[in-house]
Amino acid sequence: MVLNKERLGGYYRLSAYYLSKAITELLLSLVLPFIFFTIIYWMSGINPSFSVYTQMLAMNFLAVIIAQVMIITNLN
């Protein structure tokens, strides 16, 4: 309702809204898993190598992004 009101008022384009929404949600979707994964990884003592940590963190980020895409496009 607010989006339609602001769009009809000419405050900003629809593409600007969706771009800012996507960037904001992506940042939030990556920060929270980063914090959670970092705590769990180092507490569990899987492999204390930093290179293994970064590889597993990258896989975690990919899983989060794929989950976001599946939720958005309803491919469940």
mmCIF file of the N, C-alpha and C atoms, coordinates in Angstrom:
data_MODEL
# 
_entry.id   MODEL 
# 
loop_
_atom_site.group_PDB 
_atom_site.id 
_atom_site.type_symbol 
_atom_site.label_atom_id 
_atom_site.label_alt_id 
_atom_site.label_comp_id 
_atom_site.label_asym_id 
_atom_site.label_entity_id 
_atom_site.label_seq_id 
_atom_site.pdbx_PDB_ins_code 
_atom_site.Cartn_x 
_atom_site.Cartn_y 
_atom_site.Cartn_z 
_atom_site.occupancy 
_atom_site.B_iso_or_equiv 
_atom_site.pdbx_formal_charge 
_atom_site.auth_seq_id 
_atom_site.auth_comp_id 
_atom_site.auth_asym_id 
_atom_site.auth_atom_id 
_atom_site.pdbx_PDB_model_num 
ATOM 1   N N  . MET A 1 1  ? 0.836  -1.189  0.000  1.00 0.00 ? 1  MET A N  1 
ATOM 2   C CA . MET A 1 1  ? 0.000  0.000   0.000  1.00 0.00 ? 1  MET A CA 1 
ATOM 3   C C  . MET A 1 1  ? 0.885  1.259   0.000  1.00 0.00 ? 1  MET A C  1 
ATOM 4   N N  . VAL A 1 2  ? 1.886  1.271   0.869  1.00 0.00 ? 2  VAL A N  1 
ATOM 5   C CA . VAL A 1 2  ? 2.783  2.420   0.930  1.00 0.00 ? 2  VAL A CA 1 
ATOM 6   C C  . VAL A 1 2  ? 3.592  2.529   -0.359 1.00 0.00 ? 2  VAL A C  1 
ATOM 7   N N  . LEU A 1 3  ? 4.038  1.382   -0.875 1.00 0.00 ? 3  LEU A N  1 
ATOM 8   C CA . LEU A 1 3  ? 4.816  1.375   -2.113 1.00 0.00 ? 3  LEU A CA 1 
ATOM 9   C C  . LEU A 1 3  ? 4.002  1.958   -3.264 1.00 0.00 ? 3  LEU A C  1 
ATOM 10  N N  . ASN A 1 4  ? 2.765  1.535   -3.413 1.00 0.00 ? 4  ASN A N  1 
ATOM 11  C CA . ASN A 1 4  ? 1.926  2.060   -4.489 1.00 0.00 ? 4  ASN A CA 1 
ATOM 12  C C  . ASN A 1 4  ? 1.690  3.556   -4.331 1.00 0.00 ? 4  ASN A C  1 
ATOM 13  N N  . LYS A 1 5  ? 1.466  4.002   -3.110 1.00 0.00 ? 5  LYS A N  1 
ATOM 14  C CA . LYS A 1 5  ? 1.236  5.428   -2.862 1.00 0.00 ? 5  LYS A CA 1 
ATOM 15  C C  . LYS A 1 5  ? 2.467  6.254   -3.237 1.00 0.00 ? 5  LYS A C  1 
ATOM 16  N N  . GLU A 1 6  ? 3.653  5.796   -2.836 1.00 0.00 ? 6  GLU A N  1 
ATOM 17  C CA . GLU A 1 6  ? 4.877  6.533   -3.147 1.00 0.00 ? 6  GLU A CA 1 
ATOM 18  C C  . GLU A 1 6  ? 5.232  6.451   -4.626 1.00 0.00 ? 6  GLU A C  1 
ATOM 19  N N  . ARG A 1 7  ? 4.951  5.297   -5.239 1.00 0.00 ? 7  ARG A N  1 
ATOM 20  C CA . ARG A 1 7  ? 5.239  5.149   -6.672 1.00 0.00 ? 7  ARG A CA 1 
ATOM 21  C C  . ARG A 1 7  ? 4.322  6.050   -7.491 1.00 0.00 ? 7  ARG A C  1 
ATOM 22  N N  . LEU A 1 8  ? 3.039  6.100   -7.147 1.00 0.00 ? 8  LEU A N  1 
ATOM 23  C CA . LEU A 1 8  ? 2.110  6.968   -7.865 1.00 0.00 ? 8  LEU A CA 1 
ATOM 24  C C  . LEU A 1 8  ? 2.414  8.440   -7.627 1.00 0.00 ? 8  LEU A C  1 
ATOM 25  N N  . GLY A 1 9  ? 2.993  8.754   -6.471 1.00 0.00 ? 9  GLY A N  1 
ATOM 26  C CA . GLY A 1 9  ? 3.378  10.132  -6.187 1.00 0.00 ? 9  GLY A CA 1 
ATOM 27  C C  . GLY A 1 9  ? 4.635  10.564  -6.920 1.00 0.00 ? 9  GLY A C  1 
ATOM 28  N N  . GLY A 1 10 ? 5.343  9.603   -7.526 1.00 0.00 ? 10 GLY A N  1 
ATOM 29  C CA . GLY A 1 10 ? 6.549  9.922   -8.283 1.00 0.00 ? 10 GLY A CA 1 
ATOM 30  C C  . GLY A 1 10 ? 7.767  10.173  -7.417 1.00 0.00 ? 10 GLY A C  1 
ATOM 31  N N  . TYR A 1 11 ? 7.796  9.617   -6.204 1.00 0.00 ? 11 TYR A N  1 
ATOM 32  C CA . TYR A 1 11 ? 8.935  9.834   -5.314 1.00 0.00 ? 11 TYR A CA 1 
ATOM 33  C C  . TYR A 1 11 ? 10.184 9.112   -5.799 1.00 0.00 ? 11 TYR A C  1 
ATOM 34  N N  . TYR A 1 12 ? 10.023 7.926   -6.307 1.00 0.00 ? 12 TYR A N  1 
ATOM 35  C CA . TYR A 1 12 ? 11.145 7.172   -6.853 1.00 0.00 ? 12 TYR A CA 1 
ATOM 36  C C  . TYR A 1 12 ? 10.618 6.104   -7.795 1.00 0.00 ? 12 TYR A C  1 
ATOM 37  N N  . ARG A 1 13 ? 11.530 5.572   -8.618 1.00 0.00 ? 13 ARG A N  1 
ATOM 38  C CA . ARG A 1 13 ? 11.138 4.526   -9.559 1.00 0.00 ? 13 ARG A CA 1 
ATOM 39  C C  . ARG A 1 13 ? 11.026 3.191   -8.837 1.00 0.00 ? 13 ARG A C  1 
ATOM 40  N N  . LEU A 1 14 ? 10.282 2.297   -9.430 1.00 0.00 ? 14 LEU A N  1 
ATOM 41  C CA . LEU A 1 14 ? 10.092 0.976   -8.852 1.00 0.00 ? 14 LEU A CA 1 
ATOM 42  C C  . LEU A 1 14 ? 11.390 0.188   -8.840 1.00 0.00 ? 14 LEU A C  1 
ATOM 43  N N  . SER A 1 15 ? 12.222 0.371   -9.866 1.00 0.00 ? 15 SER A N  1 
ATOM 44  C CA . SER A 1 15 ? 13.503 -0.340  -9.912 1.00 0.00 ? 15 SER A CA 1 
ATOM 45  C C  . SER A 1 15 ? 14.421 0.086   -8.763 1.00 0.00 ? 15 SER A C  1 
ATOM 46  N N  . ALA A 1 16 ? 14.386 1.351   -8.386 1.00 0.00 ? 16 ALA A N  1 
ATOM 47  C CA . ALA A 1 16 ? 15.197 1.822   -7.258 1.00 0.00 ? 16 ALA A CA 1 
ATOM 48  C C  . ALA A 1 16 ? 14.737 1.172   -5.964 1.00 0.00 ? 16 ALA A C  1 
ATOM 49  N N  . TYR A 1 17 ? 13.447 1.010   -5.799 1.00 0.00 ? 17 TYR A N  1 
ATOM 50  C CA . TYR A 1 17 ? 12.919 0.356   -4.601 1.00 0.00 ? 17 TYR A CA 1 
ATOM 51  C C  . TYR A 1 17 ? 13.380 -1.095  -4.518 1.00 0.00 ? 17 TYR A C  1 
ATOM 52  N N  . TYR A 1 18 ? 13.205 -1.836  -5.606 1.00 0.00 ? 18 TYR A N  1 
ATOM 53  C CA . TYR A 1 18 ? 13.571 -3.247  -5.581 1.00 0.00 ? 18 TYR A CA 1 
ATOM 54  C C  . TYR A 1 18 ? 15.078 -3.462  -5.474 1.00 0.00 ? 18 TYR A C  1 
ATOM 55  N N  . LEU A 1 19 ? 15.864 -2.592  -6.068 1.00 0.00 ? 19 LEU A N  1 
ATOM 56  C CA . LEU A 1 19 ? 17.312 -2.700  -5.947 1.00 0.00 ? 19 LEU A CA 1 
ATOM 57  C C  . LEU A 1 19 ? 17.755 -2.466  -4.505 1.00 0.00 ? 19 LEU A C  1 
ATOM 58  N N  . SER A 1 20 ? 17.220 -1.440  -3.871 1.00 0.00 ? 20 SER A N  1 
ATOM 59  C CA . SER A 1 20 ? 17.588 -1.171  -2.472 1.00 0.00 ? 20 SER A CA 1 
ATOM 60  C C  . SER A 1 20 ? 17.081 -2.272  -1.557 1.00 0.00 ? 20 SER A C  1 
ATOM 61  N N  . LYS A 1 21 ? 15.911 -2.815  -1.844 1.00 0.00 ? 21 LYS A N  1 
ATOM 62  C CA . LYS A 1 21 ? 15.375 -3.912  -1.038 1.00 0.00 ? 21 LYS A CA 1 
ATOM 63  C C  . LYS A 1 21 ? 16.234 -5.165  -1.177 1.00 0.00 ? 21 LYS A C  1 
ATOM 64  N N  . ALA A 1 22 ? 16.672 -5.469  -2.385 1.00 0.00 ? 22 ALA A N  1 
ATOM 65  C CA . ALA A 1 22 ? 17.499 -6.648  -2.619 1.00 0.00 ? 22 ALA A CA 1 
ATOM 66  C C  . ALA A 1 22 ? 18.863 -6.514  -1.943 1.00 0.00 ? 22 ALA A C  1 
ATOM 67  N N  . ILE A 1 23 ? 19.473 -5.340  -2.025 1.00 0.00 ? 23 ILE A N  1 
ATOM 68  C CA . ILE A 1 23 ? 20.771 -5.125  -1.395 1.00 0.00 ? 23 ILE A CA 1 
ATOM 69  C C  . ILE A 1 23 ? 20.661 -5.221  0.118  1.00 0.00 ? 23 ILE A C  1 
ATOM 70  N N  . THR A 1 24 ? 19.625 -4.619  0.677  1.00 0.00 ? 24 THR A N  1 
ATOM 71  C CA . THR A 1 24 ? 19.429 -4.664  2.126  1.00 0.00 ? 24 THR A CA 1 
ATOM 72  C C  . THR A 1 24 ? 19.198 -6.081  2.607  1.00 0.00 ? 24 THR A C  1 
ATOM 73  N N  . GLU A 1 25 ? 18.356 -6.826  1.923  1.00 0.00 ? 25 GLU A N  1 
ATOM 74  C CA . GLU A 1 25 ? 18.078 -8.203  2.334  1.00 0.00 ? 25 GLU A CA 1 
ATOM 75  C C  . GLU A 1 25 ? 19.295 -9.101  2.131  1.00 0.00 ? 25 GLU A C  1 
ATOM 76  N N  . LEU A 1 26 ? 20.057 -8.860  1.098  1.00 0.00 ? 26 LEU A N  1 
ATOM 77  C CA . LEU A 1 26 ? 21.256 -9.669  0.869  1.00 0.00 ? 26 LEU A CA 1 
ATOM 78  C C  . LEU A 1 26 ? 22.281 -9.447  1.973  1.00 0.00 ? 26 LEU A C  1 
ATOM 79  N N  . LEU A 1 27 ? 22.467 -8.188  2.372  1.00 0.00 ? 27 LEU A N  1 
ATOM 80  C CA . LEU A 1 27 ? 23.408 -7.905  3.450  1.00 0.00 ? 27 LEU A CA 1 
ATOM 81  C C  . LEU A 1 27 ? 22.959 -8.566  4.747  1.00 0.00 ? 27 LEU A C  1 
ATOM 82  N N  . LEU A 1 28 ? 21.673 -8.474  5.050  1.00 0.00 ? 28 LEU A N  1 
ATOM 83  C CA . LEU A 1 28 ? 21.162 -9.100  6.267  1.00 0.00 ? 28 LEU A CA 1 
ATOM 84  C C  . LEU A 1 28 ? 21.251 -10.614 6.177  1.00 0.00 ? 28 LEU A C  1 
ATOM 85  N N  . SER A 1 29 ? 21.026 -11.148 4.997  1.00 0.00 ? 29 SER A N  1 
ATOM 86  C CA . SER A 1 29 ? 21.089 -12.599 4.815  1.00 0.00 ? 29 SER A CA 1 
ATOM 87  C C  . SER A 1 29 ? 22.514 -13.135 4.884  1.00 0.00 ? 29 SER A C  1 
ATOM 88  N N  . LEU A 1 30 ? 23.501 -12.301 4.714  1.00 0.00 ? 30 LEU A N  1 
ATOM 89  C CA . LEU A 1 30 ? 24.888 -12.752 4.793  1.00 0.00 ? 30 LEU A CA 1 
ATOM 90  C C  . LEU A 1 30 ? 25.534 -12.450 6.142  1.00 0.00 ? 30 LEU A C  1 
ATOM 91  N N  . VAL A 1 31 ? 25.112 -11.393 6.805  1.00 0.00 ? 31 VAL A N  1 
ATOM 92  C CA . VAL A 1 31 ? 25.712 -11.031 8.091  1.00 0.00 ? 31 VAL A CA 1 
ATOM 93  C C  . VAL A 1 31 ? 25.306 -12.018 9.183  1.00 0.00 ? 31 VAL A C  1 
ATOM 94  N N  . LEU A 1 32 ? 24.029 -12.336 9.288  1.00 0.00 ? 32 LEU A N  1 
ATOM 95  C CA . LEU A 1 32 ? 23.583 -13.241 10.345 1.00 0.00 ? 32 LEU A CA 1 
ATOM 96  C C  . LEU A 1 32 ? 24.166 -14.652 10.202 1.00 0.00 ? 32 LEU A C  1 
ATOM 97  N N  . PRO A 1 33 ? 24.169 -15.262 9.001  1.00 0.00 ? 33 PRO A N  1 
ATOM 98  C CA . PRO A 1 33 ? 24.833 -16.564 8.879  1.00 0.00 ? 33 PRO A CA 1 
ATOM 99  C C  . PRO A 1 33 ? 26.337 -16.492 9.138  1.00 0.00 ? 33 PRO A C  1 
ATOM 100 N N  . PHE A 1 34 ? 26.972 -15.375 8.781  1.00 0.00 ? 34 PHE A N  1 
ATOM 101 C CA . PHE A 1 34 ? 28.403 -15.224 9.049  1.00 0.00 ? 34 PHE A CA 1 
ATOM 102 C C  . PHE A 1 34 ? 28.681 -15.279 10.552 1.00 0.00 ? 34 PHE A C  1 
ATOM 103 N N  . ILE A 1 35 ? 27.903 -14.547 11.334 1.00 0.00 ? 35 ILE A N  1 
ATOM 104 C CA . ILE A 1 35 ? 28.091 -14.541 12.784 1.00 0.00 ? 35 ILE A CA 1 
ATOM 105 C C  . ILE A 1 35 ? 27.836 -15.930 13.357 1.00 0.00 ? 35 ILE A C  1 
ATOM 106 N N  . PHE A 1 36 ? 26.718 -16.534 12.966 1.00 0.00 ? 36 PHE A N  1 
ATOM 107 C CA . PHE A 1 36 ? 26.370 -17.857 13.469 1.00 0.00 ? 36 PHE A CA 1 
ATOM 108 C C  . PHE A 1 36 ? 27.424 -18.887 13.087 1.00 0.00 ? 36 PHE A C  1 
ATOM 109 N N  . PHE A 1 37 ? 27.823 -18.905 11.812 1.00 0.00 ? 37 PHE A N  1 
ATOM 110 C CA . PHE A 1 37 ? 28.785 -19.892 11.336 1.00 0.00 ? 37 PHE A CA 1 
ATOM 111 C C  . PHE A 1 37 ? 30.139 -19.720 12.000 1.00 0.00 ? 37 PHE A C  1 
ATOM 112 N N  . THR A 1 38 ? 30.570 -18.486 12.173 1.00 0.00 ? 38 THR A N  1 
ATOM 113 C CA . THR A 1 38 ? 31.872 -18.241 12.787 1.00 0.00 ? 38 THR A CA 1 
ATOM 114 C C  . THR A 1 38 ? 31.917 -18.769 14.214 1.00 0.00 ? 38 THR A C  1 
ATOM 115 N N  . ILE A 1 39 ? 30.876 -18.505 14.974 1.00 0.00 ? 39 ILE A N  1 
ATOM 116 C CA . ILE A 1 39 ? 30.833 -18.993 16.358 1.00 0.00 ? 39 ILE A CA 1 
ATOM 117 C C  . ILE A 1 39 ? 30.814 -20.517 16.396 1.00 0.00 ? 39 ILE A C  1 
ATOM 118 N N  . ILE A 1 40 ? 29.934 -21.117 15.610 1.00 0.00 ? 40 ILE A N  1 
ATOM 119 C CA . ILE A 1 40 ? 29.799 -22.574 15.620 1.00 0.00 ? 40 ILE A CA 1 
ATOM 120 C C  . ILE A 1 40 ? 31.065 -23.255 15.101 1.00 0.00 ? 40 ILE A C  1 
ATOM 121 N N  . TYR A 1 41 ? 31.669 -22.723 14.056 1.00 0.00 ? 41 TYR A N  1 
ATOM 122 C CA . TYR A 1 41 ? 32.855 -23.360 13.469 1.00 0.00 ? 41 TYR A CA 1 
ATOM 123 C C  . TYR A 1 41 ? 34.008 -23.409 14.462 1.00 0.00 ? 41 TYR A C  1 
ATOM 124 N N  . TRP A 1 42 ? 34.315 -22.299 15.071 1.00 0.00 ? 42 TRP A N  1 
ATOM 125 C CA . TRP A 1 42 ? 35.473 -22.275 15.957 1.00 0.00 ? 42 TRP A CA 1 
ATOM 126 C C  . TRP A 1 42 ? 35.189 -22.971 17.286 1.00 0.00 ? 42 TRP A C  1 
ATOM 127 N N  . MET A 1 43 ? 33.933 -23.008 17.736 1.00 0.00 ? 43 MET A N  1 
ATOM 128 C CA . MET A 1 43 ? 33.612 -23.723 18.972 1.00 0.00 ? 43 MET A CA 1 
ATOM 129 C C  . MET A 1 43 ? 33.643 -25.235 18.769 1.00 0.00 ? 43 MET A C  1 
ATOM 130 N N  . SER A 1 44 ? 33.282 -25.700 17.568 1.00 0.00 ? 44 SER A N  1 
ATOM 131 C CA . SER A 1 44 ? 33.234 -27.141 17.336 1.00 0.00 ? 44 SER A CA 1 
ATOM 132 C C  . SER A 1 44 ? 34.615 -27.744 17.099 1.00 0.00 ? 44 SER A C  1 
ATOM 133 N N  . GLY A 1 45 ? 35.575 -26.939 16.720 1.00 0.00 ? 45 GLY A N  1 
ATOM 134 C CA . GLY A 1 45 ? 36.937 -27.424 16.521 1.00 0.00 ? 45 GLY A CA 1 
ATOM 135 C C  . GLY A 1 45 ? 37.068 -28.388 15.357 1.00 0.00 ? 45 GLY A C  1 
ATOM 136 N N  . ILE A 1 46 ? 36.345 -28.147 14.276 1.00 0.00 ? 46 ILE A N  1 
ATOM 137 C CA . ILE A 1 46 ? 36.362 -29.035 13.119 1.00 0.00 ? 46 ILE A CA 1 
ATOM 138 C C  . ILE A 1 46 ? 37.772 -29.129 12.540 1.00 0.00 ? 46 ILE A C  1 
ATOM 139 N N  . ASN A 1 47 ? 38.293 -28.020 12.082 1.00 0.00 ? 47 ASN A N  1 
ATOM 140 C CA . ASN A 1 47 ? 39.635 -27.957 11.513 1.00 0.00 ? 47 ASN A CA 1 
ATOM 141 C C  . ASN A 1 47 ? 40.121 -26.530 11.750 1.00 0.00 ? 47 ASN A C  1 
ATOM 142 N N  . PRO A 1 48 ? 41.127 -26.325 12.572 1.00 0.00 ? 48 PRO A N  1 
ATOM 143 C CA . PRO A 1 48 ? 41.522 -24.959 12.937 1.00 0.00 ? 48 PRO A CA 1 
ATOM 144 C C  . PRO A 1 48 ? 42.259 -24.193 11.838 1.00 0.00 ? 48 PRO A C  1 
ATOM 145 N N  . SER A 1 49 ? 42.219 -24.649 10.616 1.00 0.00 ? 49 SER A N  1 
ATOM 146 C CA . SER A 1 49 ? 42.883 -23.966 9.512  1.00 0.00 ? 49 SER A CA 1 
ATOM 147 C C  . SER A 1 49 ? 41.993 -22.836 8.986  1.00 0.00 ? 49 SER A C  1 
ATOM 148 N N  . PHE A 1 50 ? 42.596 -21.668 8.781  1.00 0.00 ? 50 PHE A N  1 
ATOM 149 C CA . PHE A 1 50 ? 41.834 -20.522 8.291  1.00 0.00 ? 50 PHE A CA 1 
ATOM 150 C C  . PHE A 1 50 ? 41.368 -20.730 6.851  1.00 0.00 ? 50 PHE A C  1 
ATOM 151 N N  . SER A 1 51 ? 42.161 -21.422 6.042  1.00 0.00 ? 51 SER A N  1 
ATOM 152 C CA . SER A 1 51 ? 41.747 -21.657 4.651  1.00 0.00 ? 51 SER A CA 1 
ATOM 153 C C  . SER A 1 51 ? 40.533 -22.576 4.584  1.00 0.00 ? 51 SER A C  1 
ATOM 154 N N  . VAL A 1 52 ? 40.472 -23.573 5.447  1.00 0.00 ? 52 VAL A N  1 
ATOM 155 C CA . VAL A 1 52 ? 39.302 -24.451 5.486  1.00 0.00 ? 52 VAL A CA 1 
ATOM 156 C C  . VAL A 1 52 ? 38.088 -23.657 5.967  1.00 0.00 ? 52 VAL A C  1 
ATOM 157 N N  . TYR A 1 53 ? 38.297 -22.791 6.946  1.00 0.00 ? 53 TYR A N  1 
ATOM 158 C CA . TYR A 1 53 ? 37.208 -21.945 7.443  1.00 0.00 ? 53 TYR A CA 1 
ATOM 159 C C  . TYR A 1 53 ? 36.640 -21.073 6.330  1.00 0.00 ? 53 TYR A C  1 
ATOM 160 N N  . THR A 1 54 ? 37.500 -20.430 5.534  1.00 0.00 ? 54 THR A N  1 
ATOM 161 C CA . THR A 1 54 ? 37.008 -19.564 4.466  1.00 0.00 ? 54 THR A CA 1 
ATOM 162 C C  . THR A 1 54 ? 36.294 -20.363 3.377  1.00 0.00 ? 54 THR A C  1 
ATOM 163 N N  . GLN A 1 55 ? 36.766 -21.575 3.085  1.00 0.00 ? 55 GLN A N  1 
ATOM 164 C CA . GLN A 1 55 ? 36.087 -22.401 2.093  1.00 0.00 ? 55 GLN A CA 1 
ATOM 165 C C  . GLN A 1 55 ? 34.703 -22.813 2.581  1.00 0.00 ? 55 GLN A C  1 
ATOM 166 N N  . MET A 1 56 ? 34.615 -23.204 3.839  1.00 0.00 ? 56 MET A N  1 
ATOM 167 C CA . MET A 1 56 ? 33.307 -23.596 4.383  1.00 0.00 ? 56 MET A CA 1 
ATOM 168 C C  . MET A 1 56 ? 32.386 -22.398 4.517  1.00 0.00 ? 56 MET A C  1 
ATOM 169 N N  . LEU A 1 57 ? 32.939 -21.234 4.818  1.00 0.00 ? 57 LEU A N  1 
ATOM 170 C CA . LEU A 1 57 ? 32.134 -20.019 4.891  1.00 0.00 ? 57 LEU A CA 1 
ATOM 171 C C  . LEU A 1 57 ? 31.584 -19.658 3.513  1.00 0.00 ? 57 LEU A C  1 
ATOM 172 N N  . ALA A 1 58 ? 32.395 -19.822 2.479  1.00 0.00 ? 58 ALA A N  1 
ATOM 173 C CA . ALA A 1 58 ? 31.935 -19.567 1.111  1.00 0.00 ? 58 ALA A CA 1 
ATOM 174 C C  . ALA A 1 58 ? 30.803 -20.524 0.731  1.00 0.00 ? 58 ALA A C  1 
ATOM 175 N N  . MET A 1 59 ? 30.925 -21.793 1.107  1.00 0.00 ? 59 MET A N  1 
ATOM 176 C CA . MET A 1 59 ? 29.846 -22.752 0.825  1.00 0.00 ? 59 MET A CA 1 
ATOM 177 C C  . MET A 1 59 ? 28.587 -22.386 1.596  1.00 0.00 ? 59 MET A C  1 
ATOM 178 N N  . ASN A 1 60 ? 28.764 -21.904 2.818  1.00 0.00 ? 60 ASN A N  1 
ATOM 179 C CA . ASN A 1 60 ? 27.619 -21.472 3.611  1.00 0.00 ? 60 ASN A CA 1 
ATOM 180 C C  . ASN A 1 60 ? 26.924 -20.280 2.950  1.00 0.00 ? 60 ASN A C  1 
ATOM 181 N N  . PHE A 1 61 ? 27.696 -19.312 2.464  1.00 0.00 ? 61 PHE A N  1 
ATOM 182 C CA . PHE A 1 61 ? 27.123 -18.166 1.769  1.00 0.00 ? 61 PHE A CA 1 
ATOM 183 C C  . PHE A 1 61 ? 26.371 -18.596 0.509  1.00 0.00 ? 61 PHE A C  1 
ATOM 184 N N  . LEU A 1 62 ? 26.941 -19.523 -0.244 1.00 0.00 ? 62 LEU A N  1 
ATOM 185 C CA . LEU A 1 62 ? 26.260 -20.014 -1.442 1.00 0.00 ? 62 LEU A CA 1 
ATOM 186 C C  . LEU A 1 62 ? 24.940 -20.691 -1.087 1.00 0.00 ? 62 LEU A C  1 
ATOM 187 N N  . ALA A 1 63 ? 24.925 -21.451 -0.009 1.00 0.00 ? 63 ALA A N  1 
ATOM 188 C CA . ALA A 1 63 ? 23.699 -22.118 0.424  1.00 0.00 ? 63 ALA A CA 1 
ATOM 189 C C  . ALA A 1 63 ? 22.643 -21.092 0.822  1.00 0.00 ? 63 ALA A C  1 
ATOM 190 N N  . VAL A 1 64 ? 23.054 -20.026 1.485  1.00 0.00 ? 64 VAL A N  1 
ATOM 191 C CA . VAL A 1 64 ? 22.114 -18.985 1.887  1.00 0.00 ? 64 VAL A CA 1 
ATOM 192 C C  . VAL A 1 64 ? 21.546 -18.269 0.669  1.00 0.00 ? 64 VAL A C  1 
ATOM 193 N N  . ILE A 1 65 ? 22.399 -17.951 -0.288 1.00 0.00 ? 65 ILE A N  1 
ATOM 194 C CA . ILE A 1 65 ? 21.931 -17.250 -1.491 1.00 0.00 ? 65 ILE A CA 1 
ATOM 195 C C  . ILE A 1 65 ? 20.989 -18.138 -2.307 1.00 0.00 ? 65 ILE A C  1 
ATOM 196 N N  . ILE A 1 66 ? 21.313 -19.418 -2.431 1.00 0.00 ? 66 ILE A N  1 
ATOM 197 C CA . ILE A 1 66 ? 20.437 -20.338 -3.153 1.00 0.00 ? 66 ILE A CA 1 
ATOM 198 C C  . ILE A 1 66 ? 19.101 -20.473 -2.443 1.00 0.00 ? 66 ILE A C  1 
ATOM 199 N N  . ALA A 1 67 ? 19.117 -20.531 -1.118 1.00 0.00 ? 67 ALA A N  1 
ATOM 200 C CA . ALA A 1 67 ? 17.864 -20.610 -0.364 1.00 0.00 ? 67 ALA A CA 1 
ATOM 201 C C  . ALA A 1 67 ? 17.026 -19.352 -0.571 1.00 0.00 ? 67 ALA A C  1 
ATOM 202 N N  . GLN A 1 68 ? 17.676 -18.188 -0.610 1.00 0.00 ? 68 GLN A N  1 
ATOM 203 C CA . GLN A 1 68 ? 16.945 -16.948 -0.861 1.00 0.00 ? 68 GLN A CA 1 
ATOM 204 C C  . GLN A 1 68 ? 16.293 -16.965 -2.246 1.00 0.00 ? 68 GLN A C  1 
ATOM 205 N N  . VAL A 1 69 ? 17.019 -17.427 -3.235 1.00 0.00 ? 69 VAL A N  1 
ATOM 206 C CA . VAL A 1 69 ? 16.481 -17.472 -4.592 1.00 0.00 ? 69 VAL A CA 1 
ATOM 207 C C  . VAL A 1 69 ? 15.303 -18.449 -4.656 1.00 0.00 ? 69 VAL A C  1 
ATOM 208 N N  . MET A 1 70 ? 15.434 -19.588 -3.981 1.00 0.00 ? 70 MET A N  1 
ATOM 209 C CA . MET A 1 70 ? 14.345 -20.570 -3.993 1.00 0.00 ? 70 MET A CA 1 
ATOM 210 C C  . MET A 1 70 ? 13.112 -20.027 -3.293 1.00 0.00 ? 70 MET A C  1 
ATOM 211 N N  . ILE A 1 71 ? 13.299 -19.273 -2.238 1.00 0.00 ? 71 ILE A N  1 
ATOM 212 C CA . ILE A 1 71 ? 12.147 -18.680 -1.539 1.00 0.00 ? 71 ILE A CA 1 
ATOM 213 C C  . ILE A 1 71 ? 11.492 -17.634 -2.424 1.00 0.00 ? 71 ILE A C  1 
ATOM 214 N N  . ILE A 1 72 ? 12.294 -16.818 -3.080 1.00 0.00 ? 72 ILE A N  1 
ATOM 215 C CA . ILE A 1 72 ? 11.740 -15.746 -3.924 1.00 0.00 ? 72 ILE A CA 1 
ATOM 216 C C  . ILE A 1 72 ? 10.987 -16.337 -5.119 1.00 0.00 ? 72 ILE A C  1 
ATOM 217 N N  . THR A 1 73 ? 11.546 -17.347 -5.754 1.00 0.00 ? 73 THR A N  1 
ATOM 218 C CA . THR A 1 73 ? 10.933 -17.875 -6.959 1.00 0.00 ? 73 THR A CA 1 
ATOM 219 C C  . THR A 1 73 ? 9.983  -19.057 -6.706 1.00 0.00 ? 73 THR A C  1 
ATOM 220 N N  . ASN A 1 74 ? 9.842  -19.455 -5.449 1.00 0.00 ? 74 ASN A N  1 
ATOM 221 C CA . ASN A 1 74 ? 8.946  -20.565 -5.066 1.00 0.00 ? 74 ASN A CA 1 
ATOM 222 C C  . ASN A 1 74 ? 9.270  -21.862 -5.804 1.00 0.00 ? 74 ASN A C  1 
ATOM 223 N N  . LEU A 1 75 ? 10.533 -22.241 -5.801 1.00 0.00 ? 75 LEU A N  1 
ATOM 224 C CA . LEU A 1 75 ? 10.940 -23.489 -6.450 1.00 0.00 ? 75 LEU A CA 1 
ATOM 225 C C  . LEU A 1 75 ? 11.011 -24.654 -5.472 1.00 0.00 ? 75 LEU A C  1 
ATOM 226 N N  . ASN A 1 76 ? 10.486 -24.500 -4.285 1.00 0.00 ? 76 ASN A N  1 
ATOM 227 C CA . ASN A 1 76 ? 10.592 -25.547 -3.266 1.00 0.00 ? 76 ASN A CA 1 
ATOM 228 C C  . ASN A 1 76 ? 10.038 -26.796 -3.824 1.00 0.00 ? 76 ASN A C  1 
# 
